[in-house]
Amino acid sequence: MKSLAERSGGSLYWWVLATLFLPLAIPGLVLKLLTMMKAQRNARNLNGKVVLITGASSGLGEALAHSFYLAGCKVVLAARRKEELERVRKDLLELHATVPTHPPIILPLDLSDLNSITGKVQSVLEIHGAIDILVNNGGISVRGDALSTSIDVDIRIMLVNYFGTVAITKACLPSMIARKEGRIVCISSVQGKFAIPHRSSYSASKHALQAFCDSLRAEVAKDNIKVTLISPGYINTAISMNALTGSGATYGKMDAATASGASAEDSASGILKAIARDEKDIIMAPFAPRAAYWLRHALPSVYFWVMKKRAEKLNT
């Protein structure tokens, strides 16, 4: 049996802790509750929204199509491969036959054909009257060191990942601004936050996208347009299979890091949650990439040494 003094001492200990920390904890709990309530409300508000997704024929784009479709959105599937878009549309209708939602439409679209993009966006506006959310997911990666990567590959990566994304964003913005409502979502990468060896073109395109989103977010805030930048880590998709080598050929191999990445379905779910929480710039990655991001800024000399060692390993 504990003595009265021991019991009193224990009670005093907890009383002191409660006195010190409850005033700090309660505002945090209230803020978290309010954030959750806002996220739930925004998630419900997705119902009936027109969502245009680029790169929707496979991988993360396909998973996003399922997530938005299940949320009751009017999904527009955009990518180069029309037959794959037809497959995704068929899967949406068959796998979710009981979902009381809107039949998706397909939009064959090549992000590298900048001159065709405005007309493609206009065709969606003629069908639905609005584009509420643009999800810039389409893109291409590269596997090759900077020296041996041809300038044509550098241009192609930047053309698709950056200029194509900028072009379709600019095509969607006027109608959003006229309605004083809309959201631009850009799927970037942690490699847009910090660069790694053999990804110079890809990282550069994602760095550029980061800067574009930061500027755009400030400029369109007055028009009630939201800008969300998502920086995922590795996702288990065919991105490395479809990546370009330095010569412009298809890489055609599954990277070990890509194979062990997050599932496209989990990533899509996280992106919808980020939109519901009205996130502006979020990293969706495990500990190691997050640590590298902070290391780059807090201890750059250490980061440069680590990347040098990584490059030496890749070159052996």
Phi, psi and chi 1 to 4 in degrees:
 res  aa     phi    psi   chi1   chi2   chi3   chi4
   1 MET       -  133.8  -62.9  -86.8  -55.5      -
   2 LYS   -77.0  143.3  -69.5 -175.4  177.6  179.8
   3 SER   -71.6  164.1   67.4      -      -      -
   4 LEU   -60.7  -37.8  178.6   60.9      -      -
   5 ALA   -65.2  -40.3      -      -      -      -
   6 GLU   -64.7  -41.7  -72.5  175.3  -32.4      -
   7 ARG   -66.7  -38.7  -69.3 -162.8  -60.5  -88.7
   8 SER   -66.7  -39.7  -61.4      -      -      -
   9 GLY   -63.8  -40.1      -      -      -      -
  10 GLY   -64.7  -41.3      -      -      -      -
  11 SER   -64.7  -40.3  -61.0      -      -      -
  12 LEU   -63.9  -38.6  179.0   61.5      -      -
  13 TYR   -59.4  -48.2  171.2   76.9      -      -
  14 TRP   -70.0  -33.1  -71.5  110.7      -      -
  15 TRP   -64.8  -42.5 -179.9   84.2      -      -
  16 VAL   -63.2  -44.3  170.0      -      -      -
  17 LEU   -60.4  -45.5  -78.3 -179.1      -      -
  18 ALA   -63.2  -40.9      -      -      -      -
  19 THR   -63.6  -38.5  -58.2      -      -      -
  20 LEU   -78.0  -41.5  -69.8  174.1      -      -
  21 PHE  -102.7  -24.2  -67.9  107.7      -      -
  22 LEU   -60.8  -42.6  -87.8 -179.9      -      -
  23 PRO   -59.8  -27.2  -24.5   35.2      -      -
  24 LEU   -83.5  -36.1  -60.6  175.2      -      -
  25 ALA   -75.7  -37.5      -      -      -      -
  26 ILE   -61.6  -47.7  -70.9  174.8      -      -
  27 PRO   -58.8  -37.6  -23.8   34.4      -      -
  28 GLY   -64.0  -41.6      -      -      -      -
  29 LEU   -65.8  -40.6  -69.4  172.1      -      -
  30 VAL   -63.8  -43.5  170.5      -      -      -
  31 LEU   -62.0  -42.0 -179.8   60.9      -      -
  32 LYS   -63.6  -41.1 -175.3  174.0 -177.7  179.5
  33 LEU   -63.8  -43.8  179.1   61.1      -      -
  34 LEU   -63.9  -38.7  -68.9  174.0      -      -
  35 THR   -64.0  -42.2  -59.1      -      -      -
  36 MET   -63.6  -42.1  -69.8  173.7   59.0      -
  37 MET   -64.2  -40.7  -68.1  171.5   62.6      -
  38 LYS   -64.5  -41.9  179.7 -178.5  178.2 -178.2
  39 ALA   -63.0  -41.7      -      -      -      -
  40 GLN   -63.9  -40.8  -69.3  173.3   -8.0      -
  41 ARG   -65.2  -44.3 -177.7  179.5   69.3 -109.4
  42 ASN   -65.3  -35.7  -71.2  -16.5      -      -
  43 ALA   -64.0  -41.7      -      -      -      -
  44 ARG   -64.8  -33.5  -71.0 -166.8  -62.2  -90.5
  45 ASN   -72.1   -8.8  -71.5  -17.6      -      -
  46 LEU   -67.8  -25.0  -76.7  174.8      -      -
  47 ASN   -57.0  124.6 -174.9   53.6      -      -
  48 GLY    86.8   -4.4      -      -      -      -
  49 LYS   -74.7  143.9  -62.3  -67.4 -174.5 -176.8
  50 VAL   -86.9  120.8  179.8      -      -      -
  51 VAL  -121.9  117.3 -178.0      -      -      -
  52 LEU   -98.9  119.6  169.8   55.9      -      -
  53 ILE  -116.5  119.9  -53.7  169.0      -      -
  54 THR   -87.3  156.5   66.0      -      -      -
  55 GLY    64.2   34.8      -      -      -      -
  56 ALA   -88.4    4.8      -      -      -      -
  57 SER   -85.7   -7.8   59.1      -      -      -
  58 SER  -168.7  174.6   63.1      -      -      -
  59 GLY    56.5 -136.2      -      -      -      -
  60 LEU   -62.6  -39.6  179.2   58.8      -      -
  61 GLY   -60.1  -41.2      -      -      -      -
  62 GLU   -65.1  -43.2 -178.8  175.2   -7.5      -
  63 ALA   -63.3  -39.6      -      -      -      -
  64 LEU   -63.3  -37.5  -75.6  166.1      -      -
  65 ALA   -59.5  -43.7      -      -      -      -
  66 HIS   -64.4  -43.0  -78.2  -92.5      -      -
  67 SER   -65.0  -46.5  -66.2      -      -      -
  68 PHE   -67.9  -37.0  -81.2  109.9      -      -
  69 TYR   -62.5  -44.5 -174.1   76.2      -      -
  70 LEU   -65.8  -25.0  -74.6  169.9      -      -
  71 ALA   -80.6    0.1      -      -      -      -
  72 GLY    90.0   18.3      -      -      -      -
  73 CYS   -83.8  158.4  -63.0      -      -      -
  74 LYS   -89.3   97.6  -59.7  174.6 -177.6  177.6
  75 VAL   -88.2  132.5  176.3      -      -      -
  76 VAL  -113.0  118.0 -178.5      -      -      -
  77 LEU   -96.6  116.7  -52.8  168.7      -      -
  78 ALA  -121.2  133.8      -      -      -      -
  79 ALA  -175.3  174.8      -      -      -      -
  80 ARG   -74.6  -37.7  -71.7 -178.5  -60.1  109.5
  81 ARG   -89.5  100.7  -61.8  174.8  -63.9  172.0
  82 LYS   -62.1  -39.2 -176.5  177.6  179.2 -179.5
  83 GLU   -65.4  -34.5   64.8  -79.8    2.4      -
  84 GLU   -72.9  -34.8  -73.8  -59.3  -58.0      -
  85 LEU   -63.2  -39.4  -67.2  176.1      -      -
  86 GLU   -61.9  -39.7  -65.7  -78.5    9.5      -
  87 ARG   -63.6  -45.5  177.3 -170.1   59.6   78.1
  88 VAL   -62.7  -42.8  174.7      -      -      -
  89 ARG   -60.5  -43.6 -176.9 -179.5 -171.8  -82.7
  90 LYS   -62.5  -42.6 -176.4  171.0  179.3  -75.5
  91 ASP   -63.4  -41.6  -74.5  -13.2      -      -
  92 LEU   -60.0  -44.6  -70.2  174.5      -      -
  93 LEU   -70.3  -35.2  -66.8  171.6      -      -
  94 GLU   -85.3  -40.5  -69.0 -178.4   -6.1      -
  95 LEU   -75.8  -25.5  -65.5  175.7      -      -
  96 HIS  -121.7   46.3  -47.1  -59.7      -      -
  97 ALA   -63.6  -25.4      -      -      -      -
  98 THR   -90.3   -3.5   60.3      -      -      -
  99 VAL   -78.0  120.8  176.4      -      -      -
 100 PRO   -78.8   79.4   28.7  -32.2      -      -
 101 THR  -132.2 -159.1 -173.8      -      -      -
 102 HIS  -111.2  134.6  -47.0  -84.7      -      -
 103 PRO   -59.1  130.4  -21.6   32.5      -      -
 104 PRO   -71.0  155.5   23.9  -30.6      -      -
 105 ILE  -118.1  156.3   65.1  172.0      -      -
 106 ILE  -109.6  148.5   64.6  170.0      -      -
 107 LEU  -137.7   93.2 -178.2   71.3      -      -
 108 PRO   -58.1  124.0  -24.2   35.6      -      -
 109 LEU  -149.2  130.7  172.4   72.4      -      -
 110 ASP  -112.3  111.6 -175.2  -10.4      -      -
 111 LEU   -64.2  -20.4  -73.9  172.1      -      -
 112 SER   -81.1  -12.5   66.9      -      -      -
 113 ASP   -94.0   78.3 -174.5    1.8      -      -
 114 LEU   -59.6  -35.5  -58.8 -177.1      -      -
 115 ASN   -70.6  -17.2  -67.0  -32.1      -      -
 116 SER   -92.8  -10.9   70.5      -      -      -
 117 ILE   -68.3  -43.3  -71.6  176.3      -      -
 118 THR   -59.0  -42.4  -61.2      -      -      -
 119 GLY   -64.5  -37.0      -      -      -      -
 120 LYS   -64.7  -43.7  -63.1  -74.9 -172.8  176.9
 121 VAL   -64.0  -40.2  168.4      -      -      -
 122 GLN   -61.5  -35.6 -172.2   58.7   40.1      -
 123 SER   -65.1  -34.1   68.5      -      -      -
 124 VAL   -69.3  -41.6  176.9      -      -      -
 125 LEU   -63.2  -34.3  -67.1  173.9      -      -
 126 GLU   -68.2  -30.3  -70.5  171.5   -1.6      -
 127 ILE   -80.8  -51.4  -65.7  170.4      -      -
 128 HIS  -102.4  -17.2  -75.3  -53.4      -      -
 129 GLY    84.4  -13.3      -      -      -      -
 130 ALA  -164.2  158.3      -      -      -      -
 131 ILE  -124.3  110.5  -64.9  172.2      -      -
 132 ASP   -81.4  -38.7  -63.0  -66.6      -      -
 133 ILE  -135.6  125.1  -57.9  173.8      -      -
 134 LEU  -104.5  122.4  168.1   63.7      -      -
 135 VAL  -107.7  104.7 -177.7      -      -      -
 136 ASN   -83.5   89.9  -73.7  -53.2      -      -
 137 ASN  -110.1  -22.7  170.1   71.9      -      -
 138 GLY   -63.2  139.9      -      -      -      -
 139 GLY   179.1  176.2      -      -      -      -
 140 ILE  -143.5  147.6 -171.5  168.6      -      -
 141 SER  -110.4  179.4 -170.0      -      -      -
 142 VAL  -144.4  150.3   68.1      -      -      -
 143 ARG  -131.3  103.0  -60.3  -67.9 -173.6  -87.8
 144 GLY   171.3  146.8      -      -      -      -
 145 ASP   -73.6  158.6   64.8  -80.4      -      -
 146 ALA   -59.6  -40.6      -      -      -      -
 147 LEU   -65.9  -42.6 -179.2   59.9      -      -
 148 SER   -89.5   -3.9   63.9      -      -      -
 149 THR   -82.1  122.8  -62.1      -      -      -
 150 SER   -67.2  152.3   73.2      -      -      -
 151 ILE   -63.1  -29.3 -167.2   64.9      -      -
 152 ASP   -62.6  -37.2  -71.4  -20.3      -      -
 153 VAL   -68.7  -43.6  170.1      -      -      -
 154 ASP   -54.8  -45.2  -69.5  -41.0      -      -
 155 ILE   -65.2  -42.8  -68.5  170.4      -      -
 156 ARG   -64.4  -42.6 -175.6  173.7  174.7 -171.3
 157 ILE   -61.7  -46.3  -63.9  -64.7      -      -
 158 MET   -67.1  -35.9 -169.3   62.7   75.1      -
 159 LEU   -61.6  -46.9  179.0   60.2      -      -
 160 VAL   -76.8  -54.2  172.9      -      -      -
 161 ASN   -71.5  -34.6  -67.6    2.0      -      -
 162 TYR  -106.8  -63.0  178.6   69.3      -      -
 163 PHE   -65.4  -37.8  -72.3  111.2      -      -
 164 GLY   -63.9  -42.4      -      -      -      -
 165 THR   -64.7  -43.0  -65.4      -      -      -
 166 VAL   -63.1  -41.5  169.3      -      -      -
 167 ALA   -63.4  -45.1      -      -      -      -
 168 ILE   -72.7  -30.9 -164.9  168.1      -      -
 169 THR   -64.3  -45.7  -62.2      -      -      -
 170 LYS   -65.4  -31.1  -70.7 -173.4  175.0 -173.7
 171 ALA   -70.5  -31.2      -      -      -      -
 172 CYS   -84.6  -27.0  -69.5      -      -      -
 173 LEU   -62.4  -42.8  -82.9  173.5      -      -
 174 PRO   -56.0  -42.8  -28.0   36.8      -      -
 175 SER   -69.3  -34.0   64.0      -      -      -
 176 MET   -66.0  -44.7  -69.3 -178.0  174.9      -
 177 ILE   -64.0  -38.9  -69.2  171.2      -      -
 178 ALA   -61.8  -33.8      -      -      -      -
 179 ARG   -91.6   -8.2  -64.2  168.2   56.1 -119.4
 180 LYS    57.1   44.1  -61.6  -64.7 -179.1 -176.9
 181 GLU  -165.2  138.8 -177.5 -179.8    4.9      -
 182 GLY   157.5  165.7      -      -      -      -
 183 ARG  -143.6  133.6 -178.9  179.8  -64.4  -85.4
 184 ILE  -105.8  122.4  -54.2  -63.8      -      -
 185 VAL  -114.5  125.8 -179.6      -      -      -
 186 CYS  -116.3  123.2  -69.8      -      -      -
 187 ILE   -88.7  104.8  -49.6  -59.5      -      -
 188 SER   -97.2 -132.5 -178.7      -      -      -
 189 SER  -167.9  155.6  166.5      -      -      -
 190 VAL   -60.3  -22.9  -69.4      -      -      -
 191 GLN   -74.9   -4.4  -67.6  170.9   30.4      -
 192 GLY   -86.9  -13.6      -      -      -      -
 193 LYS   -92.6  -36.9  -59.8  -71.3 -170.9 -177.8
 194 PHE  -149.2  145.2   61.5   90.6      -      -
 195 ALA   -97.3  150.1      -      -      -      -
 196 ILE  -124.7  160.6   64.7  173.9      -      -
 197 PRO   -60.9  149.4  -22.1   32.4      -      -
 198 HIS    68.3   20.2  -72.6 -139.0      -      -
 199 ARG  -135.2   27.5  -57.8  -72.3 -167.9  -79.3
 200 SER   -57.5  -48.0   57.8      -      -      -
 201 SER   -66.4  -44.3  -61.3      -      -      -
 202 TYR   -64.2  -49.7 -178.6   74.0      -      -
 203 SER   -60.8  -40.3  -68.6      -      -      -
 204 ALA   -61.3  -42.1      -      -      -      -
 205 SER   -65.3  -36.4   68.9      -      -      -
 206 LYS   -78.0  -33.0  -63.8  -59.3 -174.8  178.7
 207 HIS   -59.8  -44.6  -85.5  -57.7      -      -
 208 ALA   -62.1  -40.3      -      -      -      -
 209 LEU   -64.0  -38.8 -170.3   58.4      -      -
 210 GLN   -57.5  -49.2  169.6   84.8   55.0      -
 211 ALA   -64.2  -41.8      -      -      -      -
 212 PHE   -59.9  -45.2  175.8   76.6      -      -
 213 CYS   -65.0  -40.1  -74.3      -      -      -
 214 ASP   -63.0  -43.1  -73.4   -8.3      -      -
 215 SER   -67.6  -47.0  -67.5      -      -      -
 216 LEU   -61.7  -42.2  180.0   66.3      -      -
 217 ARG   -55.7  -43.6 -174.4 -176.8  -61.2  110.0
 218 ALA   -68.3  -39.2      -      -      -      -
 219 GLU   -71.4  -35.8  -67.4  169.7    8.3      -
 220 VAL  -100.5    2.9  -62.0      -      -      -
 221 ALA   -59.0  -36.2      -      -      -      -
 222 LYS   -64.6  -21.1   68.0 -177.5 -171.9  -54.6
 223 ASP   -98.9   11.4  -60.6  -56.6      -      -
 224 ASN    63.7   30.4 -165.5   35.3      -      -
 225 ILE   -98.6  127.7  -48.8  -60.2      -      -
 226 LYS   -97.7  145.7  -46.9  -65.2 -175.3 -177.6
 227 VAL  -126.8  121.7  176.7      -      -      -
 228 THR  -118.9  122.6  -61.7      -      -      -
 229 LEU  -107.3  122.9 -178.7   74.0      -      -
 230 ILE  -108.5  127.1  -51.7  -71.5      -      -
 231 SER  -118.4   89.8  -62.9      -      -      -
 232 PRO   -80.5  161.6   -3.7   20.1      -      -
 233 GLY   -84.4 -153.7      -      -      -      -
 234 TYR   -66.1  136.4  -72.3  106.2      -      -
 235 ILE  -123.0  137.1  -59.1  174.9      -      -
 236 ASN   -75.0   82.3 -171.8   -5.7      -      -
 237 THR  -132.1 -173.1   68.0      -      -      -
 238 ALA   -89.9   21.1      -      -      -      -
 239 ILE   -60.9  -38.1 -172.3  169.2      -      -
 240 SER   -75.5  -32.0   67.4      -      -      -
 241 MET   -61.2  -38.3  -61.7  -74.1  -67.9      -
 242 ASN   -93.0   -1.7  -62.4  -34.8      -      -
 243 ALA   -65.2  159.5      -      -      -      -
 244 LEU   -95.9  148.7  -60.3  179.9      -      -
 245 THR   -88.9  177.1   63.7      -      -      -
 246 GLY   -60.2  -25.7      -      -      -      -
 247 SER   -87.3  -10.1   66.3      -      -      -
 248 GLY   100.7   -4.5      -      -      -      -
 249 ALA   -74.7  164.0      -      -      -      -
 250 THR   -77.7  132.5  -58.5      -      -      -
 251 TYR   -63.1  -48.2 -175.9   64.0      -      -
 252 GLY    70.8   17.0      -      -      -      -
 253 LYS  -130.7  150.1  -66.8 -174.5  -73.6 -173.5
 254 MET   -90.7  116.7  175.4   65.6   79.9      -
 255 ASP   -64.9  147.5  -70.6  -24.5      -      -
 256 ALA   -62.6  -41.1      -      -      -      -
 257 ALA   -64.7  -39.4      -      -      -      -
 258 THR   -66.9  -42.7  -57.0      -      -      -
 259 ALA   -62.3  -31.5      -      -      -      -
 260 SER   -94.3    8.7   61.8      -      -      -
 261 GLY   -75.1  177.9      -      -      -      -
 262 ALA   -64.3  155.2      -      -      -      -
 263 SER   -73.4  150.9   72.6      -      -      -
 264 ALA   -62.5  -35.3      -      -      -      -
 265 GLU   -66.3  -45.5  -68.0   73.4   21.2      -
 266 ASP   -64.9  -38.5  -73.3  -14.1      -      -
 267 SER   -65.0  -41.8  -60.4      -      -      -
 268 ALA   -63.2  -41.8      -      -      -      -
 269 SER   -61.7  -42.2  176.3      -      -      -
 270 GLY   -64.2  -35.8      -      -      -      -
 271 ILE   -67.3  -41.8  -70.1  167.8      -      -
 272 LEU   -62.8  -37.9 -105.5   69.9      -      -
 273 LYS   -66.1  -39.0  -71.0  176.6 -177.6  176.5
 274 ALA   -63.5  -38.9      -      -      -      -
 275 ILE   -65.4  -43.5  -67.6  170.7      -      -
 276 ALA   -63.3  -33.1      -      -      -      -
 277 ARG   -83.7   -1.0  -66.7 -166.8  -58.0  -94.4
 278 ASP    59.6   43.3 -166.5   22.8      -      -
 279 GLU   -68.3  145.9  -62.9  -81.2    4.5      -
 280 LYS   -99.3  -38.9  -66.7  174.8  175.2   56.9
 281 ASP  -154.7  111.8 -171.6  -19.2      -      -
 282 ILE  -135.1  138.1 -176.1  170.5      -      -
 283 ILE   -96.7  123.2  -64.3  176.2      -      -
 284 MET  -112.9   88.3  -68.6  175.0   45.5      -
 285 ALA  -157.6  158.1      -      -      -      -
 286 PRO   -70.2 -174.3   23.3  -31.7      -      -
 287 PHE   -61.4  -46.4  173.3   75.6      -      -
 288 ALA   -57.3  -49.9      -      -      -      -
 289 PRO   -64.2  -36.0  -21.7   33.7      -      -
 290 ARG   -63.8  -41.1  -70.3  174.2 -178.8  -88.9
 291 ALA   -63.7  -40.6      -      -      -      -
 292 ALA   -63.2  -38.6      -      -      -      -
 293 TYR   -60.8  -48.3  169.2   67.2      -      -
 294 TRP   -70.3  -34.9  -70.2  111.5      -      -
 295 LEU   -62.2  -40.1 -170.5   66.1      -      -
 296 ARG   -56.7  -36.1  172.2   65.5  179.5   84.7
 297 HIS   -94.2  -36.0  -63.4  -78.7      -      -
 298 ALA   -84.8  -40.7      -      -      -      -
 299 LEU  -134.4   69.6  -66.7  168.9      -      -
 300 PRO   -58.4  -34.4   17.7  -30.2      -      -
 301 SER   -63.3  -37.8   60.2      -      -      -
 302 VAL   -68.2  -42.8  176.4      -      -      -
 303 TYR   -59.2  -45.6  165.2   81.9      -      -
 304 PHE   -61.8  -38.5  -63.7  142.8      -      -
 305 TRP   -65.3  -44.4 -179.3   83.6      -      -
 306 VAL   -61.2  -44.4  170.4      -      -      -
 307 MET   -67.8  -34.1  -69.6  -60.4  124.4      -
 308 LYS   -62.7  -43.8 -177.7 -173.3   75.5  168.4
 309 LYS   -65.0  -37.6  -68.8  -61.1 -178.9 -178.3
 310 ARG   -64.6  -42.7  178.5  171.0  178.8  146.3
 311 ALA   -63.6  -40.4      -      -      -      -
 312 GLU   -62.7  -38.9  -70.9  171.4   -4.8      -
 313 LYS   -66.0  -41.0 -176.4  177.8  179.4  179.9
 314 LEU   -67.1  -30.1  -71.4  170.0      -      -
 315 ASN   -84.4   -8.7  -68.9  -28.6      -      -
 316 THR   -86.4      -   56.7      -      -      -
